Amino acid sequence: MSTSIAELSHDYRQFDRNDLSYTFSDRVLNPTLYIEKKNGKYVASLGAFVSKSGHRKFINCPTIHHNWLVDAERIKPLPYDAPQVICSALQGTSAEDLRFPEVLHFIRNGIPGIEISIAPSVIENANTSSSLKFLPSDVEGLNAKLYPYQDHGVAWLNEALDTIGGAILADEMGLGKTLQIIALLLIKKPTPESPALIVCPTSLIANWSREISKFAPTLTHIVHRGCDRSGYYKNLMISDIVITTYDTLVNDITLFRSIDWHFVICDEAQALKNPNSKRRIALSTITRRYLIPVTGTPVENSLMDLCSLADLAIPSVLGSQETFSENYPDTECGARDLSSITDIFVLKRQVKDVADDLPPRTDVDIPIELDPHSIAEYERIRAETINEYGSAGQLVAVGQLALYCAHPWLRAKKFHSEDWDEQVEIQPDLRFELMTPKMELCIQLLKEAARNHKKVLIFAAYNCCGDLIKRAASENRLSVNYWDAINGSTPQQERQSIIDRFTSVEGPAVLVLNPKAAGAGLNITAATMVIHYTQNWNPALEMQASARSHRRGQTHPVTIYRLYFEGTVEATMIERCLWKRELGEGAIPISTRDKQDLGKALMESPIKEIK
């Protein structure tokens, strides 16, 4: 009586070939570990590729423990020890439920003597994958209609958390990342016993609170911050969601460690790019089921930025810091290699690709010539800073020149301190007029906006720069219905009310913003003109700032002006921003240009430009 397949030994060496109902092939096949996605899980199968009519086809063994497979009516053997090699490589992990980091380990390192083959669905780009995902129905409890790309994004996030184990939401600024997270929380609902923790900059506390109340009123939430906050962890377990700041998290880390969080959402997660910072270390110690970094700029300066975020979302997914730096140096090649992995779990769609129904955005870079007197002063400062700081202090030298380009009346109290740009004061200099060429152009643009009843955002890197612009506007009899500012000195509790007044007032209005204090996370779609009065060495700050106006909710065309002095450090800053914008979603860090750009910025001379 012939033995059935199910009755055969796992090891073909134990076969009684005289009792086989199949022909046994003596040709040993090359073993393959094939990894695919099945029912939301990563599954590994042992088998081999066989050629059929010129095409390679994978045939799996009955189980991971069998060293043979069945092809039509023939039993074909693999090396007899292939199952043992595979099981040793799995190190006790079930082949029916691999973790994503384990899949990556096999892709990177392989298994000696075993071919590794990966199904396309396993390494599918998140942007591509999300476009094919749909929520089965409207999200219960969501007081909003999701745009199609948001529906795709939420569906993808929901699946990625279960299959990959984590995700990074890195959609371009303005695509509604907050709403997508709120919808996800309604699908995978937190509870007071296992709540969701939302960590964000101080400036976004009010926005998160308002958005949750508006779009998901069935989800209860509390804000944990300020001097009167609770010191007992159970007092945080009274609502579905707890909102706090990064600094509060560090200060109260013992409190947060006492809770098993269902979600940890890290908004403006670029704040965690330094893996050795206190806030990043604190977050890594919190017990949670899911952690989602949310940021429009996952890579600001270095590929290590993305490594830091990825390790929070999916621990160990990119290996240790040391091996990461070796495997993915800050080069274009390193960025491409990294993207081949991170594009699987980083959703980073662009406005132009998924929100082509947004009103047009026009970017206008306006070069300005310094007058001869200002050129002489710029050259004097340039020569002194190069002489004083040399190659070791190039960034400080660039900062001094950028400050002069903002206005010759501005002075830094301490250039050597890390936050020198927050300690800038006005010192009127009789050698220079208030109305510099840049100031004149800014006032002209404001007058045009006022005539057309437009609202304007002005981004200026130094707090008191806004005072100079307001003074110039007053001296030039510019009349608007509202003028205010948000910078580092603006109390947190007043920031949202300032935006609300700017939004509600009828007619022309001006809001001056420091890009570090108000350049991220805020919705200010009432403005249809944006003026970058100062330029940023870090292009991410400019991109985030511009997206405050051109984003979901905007119904009018937006014009974005960048005012810069030709032949100065500002020209190099403009080039850096243009390079980053043209790069799109590429992960190449701006730091790859730092050395050449710093040298170029200090060699820029307005004298050359007028020859």
C-alpha positions as CSV (number, residue, x, y, z in Angstrom):
1,M,0.0,0.0,0.0
2,S,1.4,3.4,-1.0
3,T,2.1,6.0,1.6
4,S,0.3,9.3,1.3
5,I,2.1,12.7,1.4
6,A,0.8,13.5,4.8
7,E,2.2,10.2,6.2
8,L,5.7,10.7,4.8
9,S,8.6,11.6,7.1
10,H,9.8,15.2,7.2
11,D,13.2,13.9,6.2
12,Y,13.4,12.1,2.8
13,R,16.3,10.0,4.0
14,Q,13.7,8.1,6.0
15,F,11.6,7.3,2.9
16,D,10.9,3.7,1.8
17,R,11.1,4.5,-1.9
18,N,9.5,1.3,-2.9
19,D,6.4,2.4,-1.1
20,L,6.1,5.9,-2.7
21,S,3.2,6.8,-4.9
22,Y,5.3,9.6,-6.4
23,T,8.5,9.5,-8.4
24,F,11.5,10.5,-6.4
25,S,14.0,12.8,-8.1
26,D,17.7,12.4,-7.3
27,R,18.5,16.0,-8.3
28,V,18.8,18.2,-5.2
29,L,17.3,21.7,-5.5
30,N,18.7,24.9,-4.3
31,P,16.8,25.8,-1.1
32,T,14.9,29.1,-0.8
33,L,13.3,30.9,2.1
34,Y,10.4,32.8,0.6
35,I,8.8,35.6,2.7
36,E,5.4,36.9,1.9
37,K,2.5,38.7,3.5
38,K,-0.5,36.6,4.4
39,N,-3.6,37.7,6.3
40,G,-1.7,40.7,7.8
41,K,1.3,38.6,8.9
42,Y,4.8,38.0,7.5
43,V,5.1,34.3,6.7
44,A,8.3,32.4,5.8
45,S,8.2,29.2,3.7
46,L,11.0,26.8,2.8
47,G,11.0,25.5,-0.7
48,A,12.7,26.0,-4.1
49,F,12.3,27.7,-7.4
50,V,11.6,25.4,-10.4
51,S,11.5,26.3,-14.0
52,K,8.3,25.9,-15.9
53,S,8.2,26.8,-19.6
54,G,10.9,29.3,-19.1
55,H,9.4,30.8,-16.0
56,R,10.6,30.4,-12.4
57,K,8.0,29.3,-10.0
58,F,8.4,28.9,-6.2
59,I,7.1,25.6,-4.7
60,N,7.0,25.4,-0.9
61,C,7.7,22.3,1.2
62,P,4.8,21.0,3.2
63,T,6.2,22.8,6.3
64,I,9.3,24.6,7.3
65,H,10.5,21.3,8.8
66,H,10.4,19.3,5.5
67,N,13.4,18.9,3.4
68,W,11.5,18.0,0.2
69,L,8.6,19.3,-1.9
70,V,6.1,18.0,-4.4
71,D,6.2,19.2,-8.0
72,A,3.4,17.7,-10.0
73,E,3.9,13.9,-9.6
74,R,7.5,14.1,-8.4
75,I,9.1,14.5,-5.0
76,K,12.1,16.7,-5.2
77,P,14.7,16.9,-2.4
78,L,16.5,19.9,-0.9
79,P,19.7,19.6,1.0
80,Y,18.8,17.4,3.9
81,D,19.9,19.9,6.6
82,A,18.0,22.9,5.1
83,P,15.2,22.8,7.7
84,Q,17.8,22.8,10.5
85,V,19.6,25.8,9.0
86,I,16.4,27.7,8.6
87,C,15.1,26.9,12.2
88,S,18.5,27.9,13.6
89,A,18.3,31.3,11.7
90,L,14.8,31.8,13.0
91,Q,16.0,31.5,16.6
92,G,12.7,30.3,18.0
93,T,10.6,32.8,16.1
94,S,7.5,31.3,14.4
95,A,7.8,31.1,10.6
96,E,4.1,31.9,10.5
97,D,4.4,35.3,12.2
98,L,7.7,37.1,11.6
99,R,8.3,40.6,12.9
100,F,9.2,43.2,10.4
101,P,12.7,43.8,11.8
102,E,13.4,40.0,11.4
103,V,12.3,40.2,7.8
104,L,14.8,43.1,7.3
105,H,17.5,41.0,9.0
106,F,17.1,38.2,6.5
107,I,17.0,40.7,3.6
108,R,20.2,42.4,4.8
109,N,22.2,39.4,6.1
110,G,20.7,36.4,4.4
111,I,21.3,32.8,5.5
112,P,24.4,30.9,4.5
113,G,23.5,28.3,1.8
114,I,19.9,29.5,1.5
115,E,18.5,31.9,-1.1
116,I,16.2,34.6,0.3
117,S,13.3,35.6,-1.9
118,I,10.9,38.4,-0.9
119,A,7.4,38.8,-2.2
120,P,6.7,42.3,-3.8
121,S,4.0,43.0,-1.2
122,V,6.5,42.7,1.6
123,I,8.7,45.6,0.4
124,E,6.0,47.7,-1.3
125,N,6.5,51.4,-1.0
126,A,4.1,52.9,1.6
127,N,2.9,55.6,-0.7
128,T,2.0,53.0,-3.4
129,S,0.5,50.6,-0.9
130,S,-1.6,53.2,0.7
131,S,-3.2,54.2,-2.6
132,L,-4.7,50.7,-2.8
133,K,-6.1,50.7,0.8
134,F,-9.7,51.8,1.7
135,L,-11.6,52.0,4.9
136,P,-14.6,49.6,4.8
137,S,-16.9,52.4,6.0
138,D,-17.0,55.9,7.4
139,V,-15.1,56.2,10.7
140,E,-17.7,56.0,13.4
141,G,-17.6,59.1,15.6
142,L,-15.6,61.2,13.1
143,N,-17.2,64.6,12.5
144,A,-15.4,65.1,9.2
145,K,-15.4,63.8,5.7
146,L,-11.9,62.4,4.9
147,Y,-10.4,63.3,1.5
148,P,-9.7,60.1,-0.5
149,Y,-5.9,60.3,0.2
150,Q,-6.7,60.7,3.9
151,D,-9.0,57.6,3.8
152,H,-6.1,55.7,2.1
153,G,-3.7,57.0,4.7
154,V,-5.8,55.9,7.7
155,A,-6.5,52.5,6.2
156,W,-2.7,52.0,5.6
157,L,-1.8,53.1,9.1
158,N,-4.4,50.8,10.6
159,E,-2.9,47.8,8.7
160,A,0.7,48.8,9.1
161,L,0.4,48.9,12.9
162,D,-0.8,45.3,12.8
163,T,1.6,43.9,10.1
164,I,4.8,46.0,10.3
165,G,4.3,46.9,14.0
166,G,4.7,50.6,13.6
167,A,4.7,53.5,11.1
168,I,5.9,57.0,10.6
169,L,3.4,59.5,9.2
170,A,5.4,62.0,7.2
171,D,3.0,63.5,4.8
172,E,3.9,66.9,3.5
173,M,2.8,69.9,5.6
174,G,-0.8,70.8,4.9
175,L,-2.2,67.4,4.1
176,G,-4.1,66.9,7.4
177,K,-1.9,64.6,9.5
178,T,-3.7,65.5,12.7
179,L,-7.1,64.5,11.3
180,Q,-5.7,61.2,10.1
181,I,-4.3,60.4,13.5
182,I,-7.7,61.3,15.1
183,A,-9.5,59.0,12.7
184,L,-7.0,56.2,13.6
185,L,-7.6,56.7,17.3
186,L,-11.4,56.3,16.6
187,I,-10.7,53.0,14.9
188,K,-8.2,51.6,17.4
189,K,-9.8,53.3,20.4
190,P,-7.8,54.0,23.5
191,T,-9.5,53.8,26.9
192,P,-8.8,55.4,30.3
193,E,-7.2,52.1,31.4
194,S,-4.9,52.1,28.3
195,P,-5.0,55.7,27.0
196,A,-3.3,57.5,24.1
197,L,-0.6,59.9,24.8
198,I,-0.1,62.8,22.4
199,V,3.3,64.6,22.9
200,C,3.8,67.9,21.0
201,P,5.5,71.3,21.2
202,T,3.9,73.8,23.6
203,S,2.6,75.8,20.7
204,L,0.4,72.9,19.5
205,I,-1.3,71.9,22.7
206,A,-4.4,74.2,22.1
207,N,-4.6,73.0,18.5
208,W,-4.7,69.3,19.4
209,S,-7.3,69.9,22.1
210,R,-9.5,71.9,19.8
211,E,-9.2,69.4,16.9
212,I,-10.1,66.4,19.1
213,S,-13.1,68.2,20.5
214,K,-14.2,69.3,17.0
215,F,-13.6,66.0,15.0
216,A,-13.9,63.3,17.7
217,P,-16.1,64.6,20.6
218,T,-16.7,61.0,21.8
219,L,-13.0,60.7,22.7
220,T,-12.3,62.3,26.1
221,H,-9.1,64.1,26.6
222,I,-7.1,66.1,29.2
223,V,-4.1,68.3,29.0
224,H,-1.2,67.6,31.3
225,R,1.1,70.6,31.7
226,G,1.6,73.6,33.8
227,C,2.5,74.1,37.5
228,D,-0.9,72.8,38.7
229,R,-0.6,69.4,36.9
230,S,-1.2,66.2,38.8
231,G,1.7,64.2,40.2
232,Y,-0.3,61.0,40.5
233,Y,-0.4,58.7,37.5
234,K,-3.9,57.5,38.1
235,N,-5.1,61.0,37.6
236,L,-4.0,60.6,34.0
237,M,-6.1,57.5,33.6
238,I,-9.4,59.3,33.6
239,S,-9.7,60.0,29.8
240,D,-9.1,58.4,26.5
241,I,-6.3,60.8,25.5
242,V,-3.6,62.7,27.4
243,I,-2.0,65.7,25.7
244,T,1.4,66.9,27.0
245,T,4.6,68.7,25.9
246,Y,8.0,67.2,25.3
247,D,9.5,69.1,28.2
248,T,6.7,68.0,30.6
249,L,7.3,64.4,29.5
250,V,10.9,64.6,30.5
251,N,10.1,66.2,33.8
252,D,7.4,63.8,34.7
253,I,8.8,60.6,33.1
254,T,8.3,58.5,36.2
255,L,4.6,59.4,36.0
256,F,4.3,58.4,32.3
257,R,6.2,55.2,32.8
258,S,3.6,54.0,35.3
259,I,1.0,53.7,32.5
260,D,0.7,51.1,29.7
261,W,-0.2,53.4,26.8
262,H,-2.2,52.1,23.9
263,F,-0.8,54.8,21.7
264,V,2.0,57.3,21.9
265,I,1.7,60.0,19.2
266,C,4.8,62.2,18.7
267,D,3.8,65.3,16.8
268,E,6.4,67.5,15.1
269,A,8.6,64.5,15.8
270,Q,11.7,66.2,14.3
271,A,12.1,67.3,17.9
272,L,13.3,63.7,18.6
273,K,15.9,63.6,15.8
274,N,18.8,63.4,18.3
275,P,18.8,59.9,19.6
276,N,20.9,61.0,22.6
277,S,18.6,63.9,23.7
278,K,16.7,63.7,27.0
279,R,13.3,63.8,25.4
280,R,14.2,61.0,22.9
281,I,15.7,58.8,25.7
282,A,12.6,59.4,27.9
283,L,10.2,58.4,25.2
284,S,12.0,55.2,24.5
285,T,11.4,54.1,28.1
286,I,7.6,54.4,28.0
287,T,5.6,51.2,27.7
288,R,3.2,51.4,24.7
289,R,1.6,49.2,22.2
290,Y,2.1,51.6,19.3
291,L,4.2,54.7,18.8
292,I,3.7,56.9,15.7
293,P,6.1,59.8,15.0
294,V,4.3,62.5,13.0
295,T,6.4,65.0,11.1
296,G,6.6,66.7,7.7
297,T,10.4,66.6,7.8
298,P,11.7,63.1,8.9
299,V,15.1,64.1,7.7
300,E,16.3,67.6,8.5
301,N,20.1,67.5,8.7
302,S,21.3,63.9,8.8
303,L,20.0,60.4,8.0
304,M,20.4,59.7,11.8
305,D,17.3,61.9,12.2
306,L,15.3,59.2,10.5
307,C,17.0,56.4,12.3
308,S,16.1,58.0,15.6
309,L,12.4,58.2,14.7
310,A,12.3,54.7,13.1
311,D,13.7,53.1,16.2
312,L,10.9,54.7,18.3
313,A,8.2,53.5,15.9
314,I,9.7,50.0,15.3
315,P,12.4,49.2,17.8
316,S,15.7,47.9,16.3
317,V,14.3,48.2,12.8
318,L,17.5,49.8,11.5
319,G,20.0,48.3,13.9
320,S,22.2,50.1,16.4
321,Q,23.4,53.7,16.0
322,E,26.9,52.4,15.2
323,T,25.9,49.9,12.5
324,F,23.4,52.4,11.1
325,S,26.2,55.0,10.5
326,E,28.3,52.4,8.8
327,N,25.5,51.1,6.6
328,Y,23.9,54.5,5.8
329,P,26.4,57.3,5.6
330,D,25.2,60.8,4.9
331,T,25.6,60.6,1.2
332,E,23.2,60.3,-1.8
333,C,24.0,56.6,-2.0
334,G,23.4,56.1,1.7
335,A,20.1,58.0,1.4
336,R,18.9,55.7,-1.5
337,D,19.9,52.6,0.4
338,L,18.0,53.8,3.5
339,S,14.9,54.8,1.5
340,S,14.7,51.2,0.1
341,I,14.0,50.1,3.6
342,T,12.2,53.1,5.2
343,D,9.9,53.7,2.3
344,I,8.1,50.5,3.4
345,F,6.9,52.1,6.7
346,V,7.2,55.8,6.2
347,L,4.1,57.4,4.6
348,K,5.3,60.6,3.0
349,R,3.0,61.9,0.3
350,Q,3.3,65.3,-1.3
351,V,0.6,67.9,-1.9
352,K,1.2,67.9,-5.7
353,D,0.6,64.1,-5.8
354,V,-2.5,63.7,-3.7
355,A,-4.1,67.1,-3.3
356,D,-4.0,68.6,-6.8
357,D,-7.4,70.2,-6.0
358,L,-5.7,72.7,-3.6
359,P,-5.5,76.2,-5.0
360,P,-2.3,77.1,-6.8
361,R,0.8,78.1,-4.9
362,T,3.2,80.6,-6.5
363,D,6.7,80.8,-5.2
364,V,8.6,84.1,-5.9
365,D,12.2,84.5,-5.0
366,I,13.1,88.2,-5.2
367,P,16.8,89.1,-5.3
368,I,17.7,92.6,-3.9
369,E,20.8,94.6,-4.4
370,L,22.5,96.2,-1.4
371,D,23.3,99.9,-1.7
372,P,27.1,100.8,-1.9
373,H,27.2,101.9,1.8
374,S,25.6,98.6,2.9
375,I,27.9,96.6,0.6
376,A,31.0,98.1,2.3
377,E,29.6,97.3,5.8
378,Y,28.7,93.7,4.7
379,E,32.3,93.2,3.4
380,R,33.7,94.6,6.6
381,I,31.6,92.1,8.7
382,R,32.5,89.2,6.3
383,A,36.2,89.9,6.6
384,E,36.1,90.2,10.4
385,T,34.0,87.1,10.9
386,I,36.2,85.0,8.6
387,N,39.3,86.3,10.4
388,E,37.8,85.7,13.9
389,Y,36.1,82.4,13.5
390,G,38.0,80.7,10.6
391,S,36.9,77.3,9.3
392,A,35.9,76.0,12.7
393,G,33.3,78.7,13.3
394,Q,31.8,79.0,9.8
395,L,28.2,78.6,11.0
396,V,28.6,81.4,13.6
397,A,30.1,83.6,10.9
398,V,27.1,82.9,8.6
399,G,24.8,83.8,11.4
400,Q,26.4,87.2,11.9
401,L,26.1,88.0,8.2
402,A,22.5,86.7,8.1
403,L,21.6,89.0,11.0
404,Y,23.1,92.0,9.2
405,C,21.0,91.1,6.1
406,A,17.9,91.1,8.3
407,H,18.6,94.7,9.4
408,P,21.8,96.6,10.3
409,W,20.1,97.8,13.5
410,L,19.9,94.2,14.9
411,R,22.6,93.1,17.4
412,A,23.1,89.7,19.0
413,K,24.0,89.8,22.7
414,K,26.0,86.6,22.7
415,F,26.9,85.0,19.3
416,H,28.6,82.1,20.9
417,S,25.5,80.8,22.8
418,E,23.4,78.1,21.2
419,D,20.2,80.3,21.3
420,W,21.9,83.5,20.2
421,D,19.1,84.2,17.7
422,E,16.6,84.5,20.5
423,Q,18.8,87.2,22.2
424,V,18.8,89.8,19.5
425,E,18.0,93.4,20.3
426,I,17.5,96.6,18.3
427,Q,20.3,99.2,18.5
428,P,19.6,102.1,16.1
429,D,22.6,103.0,14.0
430,L,22.7,106.5,12.6
431,R,24.8,105.2,9.7
432,F,21.9,103.2,8.4
433,E,18.3,104.1,7.6
434,L,15.3,102.1,8.9
435,M,14.2,101.7,5.3
436,T,16.8,99.3,3.9
437,P,16.2,98.0,0.3
438,K,14.6,94.8,1.7
439,M,12.4,96.8,4.1
440,E,11.2,99.0,1.3
441,L,10.2,95.9,-0.8
442,C,8.5,94.3,2.2
443,I,6.4,97.5,2.8
444,Q,5.5,97.6,-0.9
445,L,4.2,94.1,-0.8
446,L,2.2,94.9,2.4
447,K,0.7,97.9,0.7
448,E,-0.3,95.8,-2.3
449,A,-1.9,93.3,0.0
450,A,-3.8,96.0,2.0
451,R,-5.2,97.4,-1.2
452,N,-6.5,94.0,-2.2
453,H,-7.8,93.3,1.4
454,K,-5.4,90.3,1.8
455,K,-4.0,88.8,5.0
456,V,-0.3,88.3,5.2
457,L,2.1,86.1,7.2
458,I,5.6,87.5,7.6
459,F,8.3,85.1,8.8
460,A,11.3,86.7,10.5
461,A,13.9,84.7,12.4
462,Y,14.6,87.3,15.1
463,N,11.8,88.4,17.6
464,C,12.4,92.1,17.4
465,C,12.6,92.1,13.6
466,G,8.9,92.3,13.6
467,D,9.0,95.5,15.6
468,L,11.2,97.1,12.9
469,I,8.8,96.0,10.2
470,K,5.8,97.4,12.1
471,R,7.6,100.7,12.7
472,A,8.4,101.0,9.0
473,A,4.8,100.2,8.1
474,S,3.6,102.9,10.5
475,E,6.1,105.5,9.1
476,N,4.8,104.7,5.6
477,R,1.2,105.0,6.7
478,L,0.3,101.4,6.0
479,S,-3.2,100.8,7.3
480,V,-4.4,97.3,8.2
481,N,-7.2,96.1,10.4
482,Y,-5.1,93.8,12.5
483,W,-1.4,93.5,13.3
484,D,0.2,91.0,15.8
485,A,3.1,88.7,16.3
486,I,3.9,85.2,17.6
487,N,7.4,84.4,18.7
488,G,9.2,82.7,21.5
489,S,8.2,85.3,24.0
490,T,4.4,85.0,23.2
491,P,2.7,83.1,26.1
492,Q,1.4,79.7,24.9
493,Q,-2.1,80.4,26.1
494,E,-2.3,83.5,23.9
495,R,-1.1,82.0,20.6
496,Q,-4.2,80.4,19.4
497,S,-6.4,83.4,20.3
498,I,-4.0,85.6,18.2
499,I,-4.5,83.3,15.2
500,D,-8.3,83.2,15.8
501,R,-8.4,87.1,15.8
502,F,-6.3,87.2,12.7
503,T,-8.6,84.8,11.0
504,S,-11.9,86.4,12.0
505,V,-11.0,90.1,11.4
506,E,-12.4,91.5,8.2
507,G,-10.1,93.1,5.7
508,P,-6.3,93.3,5.5
509,A,-4.2,91.9,8.4
510,V,-0.6,91.1,9.2
511,L,0.8,88.4,11.5
512,V,4.6,88.3,12.1
513,L,5.9,84.9,13.0
514,N,9.2,83.5,14.2
515,P,9.5,80.2,12.2
516,K,10.9,78.4,15.2
517,A,8.0,79.4,17.5
518,A,5.1,79.3,15.0
519,G,6.4,77.7,11.8
520,A,5.1,74.2,12.4
521,G,1.7,72.6,13.1
522,L,-0.5,75.7,13.0
523,N,-3.3,76.3,10.6
524,I,-3.4,79.8,9.3
525,T,-5.3,79.5,6.0
526,A,-6.8,83.0,6.3
527,A,-3.5,84.3,4.9
528,T,-3.0,84.2,1.1
529,M,0.4,86.0,1.0
530,V,3.5,84.7,2.8
531,I,6.7,86.8,3.1
532,H,9.9,85.2,4.2
533,Y,11.7,88.4,5.4
534,T,14.7,86.4,6.6
535,Q,16.0,83.2,5.1
536,N,16.8,79.9,6.9
537,W,20.0,77.8,6.8
538,N,17.7,74.8,7.5
539,P,15.3,74.5,4.5
540,A,12.9,72.5,6.6
541,L,12.0,75.6,8.7
542,E,11.0,77.4,5.5
543,M,9.0,74.5,4.1
544,Q,7.1,74.1,7.4
545,A,6.5,77.9,7.6
546,S,5.1,78.2,4.1
547,A,2.7,75.3,4.7
548,R,0.9,77.2,7.5
549,S,-1.1,78.9,4.7
550,H,-1.0,76.6,1.7
551,R,-2.7,73.5,3.2
552,R,-6.1,71.8,3.5
553,G,-8.7,74.4,4.2
554,Q,-7.2,77.0,1.9
555,T,-9.6,78.1,-0.8
556,H,-7.6,80.9,-2.5
557,P,-4.3,81.0,-4.4
558,V,-1.3,81.6,-2.2
559,T,1.8,83.6,-3.1
560,I,5.0,83.0,-1.2
561,Y,7.8,85.6,-1.4
562,R,11.3,85.1,-0.3
563,L,13.3,88.4,0.0
564,Y,17.0,88.1,-0.1
565,F,20.1,90.1,-0.8
566,E,22.0,89.0,-3.9
567,G,25.7,88.1,-3.3
568,T,25.2,87.4,0.4
569,V,24.8,84.4,2.6
570,E,21.0,84.7,1.9
571,A,21.6,83.7,-1.7
572,T,23.2,80.4,-0.5
573,M,20.2,79.9,1.8
574,I,17.8,80.3,-1.1
575,E,19.8,77.8,-3.1
576,R,19.6,75.3,-0.3
577,C,15.8,75.7,-0.1
578,L,15.4,75.4,-3.8
579,W,17.5,72.2,-3.8
580,K,15.4,70.7,-1.0
581,R,12.1,71.6,-2.7
582,E,13.2,70.1,-6.0
583,L,14.3,66.9,-4.2
584,G,10.8,66.3,-3.1
585,E,10.3,63.3,-0.9
586,G,13.9,62.1,-1.2
587,A,15.6,61.4,2.1
588,I,19.0,63.0,1.1
589,P,19.9,65.1,4.2
590,I,20.8,68.7,3.7
591,S,23.9,68.1,5.8
592,T,25.5,66.5,2.7
593,R,25.8,70.1,1.4
594,D,26.8,71.8,4.6
595,K,30.5,71.8,4.0
596,Q,30.4,73.2,0.5
597,D,27.5,75.6,1.3
598,L,29.2,77.1,4.4
599,G,32.3,77.7,2.3
600,K,30.3,79.2,-0.5
601,A,28.2,81.4,1.8
602,L,31.3,83.0,3.3
603,M,32.8,83.5,-0.2
604,E,29.6,85.2,-1.5
605,S,30.2,88.9,-2.1
606,P,27.8,91.6,-3.3
607,I,30.8,93.3,-4.9
608,K,31.1,90.5,-7.4
609,E,27.4,90.8,-8.2
610,I,27.6,94.5,-9.3
611,K,30.7,94.1,-11.4
